[in-house]
Amino acid sequence: MAALVLVLFAGVVNASADLPSSWALVEVEAAEALGLVPAGLVLGYRENTTRQEFCHLVMNLVKVKTGMTISSFSGKP
């Protein structure tokens, strides 16, 4: 498979790293449409996920599905 390449500011960036793998594309698009993917995580799908990014995904899932925030669980505003 040929790599997708994007020329940006005289540098070359591999654009395929920003796209989900083909086997995950349908599910990722569905999650994005439901608002489950925070804005800061809509690129770099093939990069390693940090603990912080994973926590953002989990907390966003809880917020979207239940309407509760982290403050709701801790009892603090």
C-alpha positions, 0 to 999 in steps of 0.5 A: 500500500502506498503511503499518503503524503501531504506537503506542508510548509516545505516539509513532508508529513505522512497523512496516513498516520492521521487516519484510522486503520481500514479495519477500524474506520467504520467504528471510529467514524461512528464514535466521532459522529456520536461525539465520543472522540474529544476534539484533540484526539481526532488525528494521529489514530495510528500513534500510541495512546497515552494514559492521559488520552485514554482517560479523556476518551473514557471520561468523554464516553461517561459524559456523553452516555450518562451526562455526568462529569468527573465532578459528579463522581467526586462530589466536588463542583 
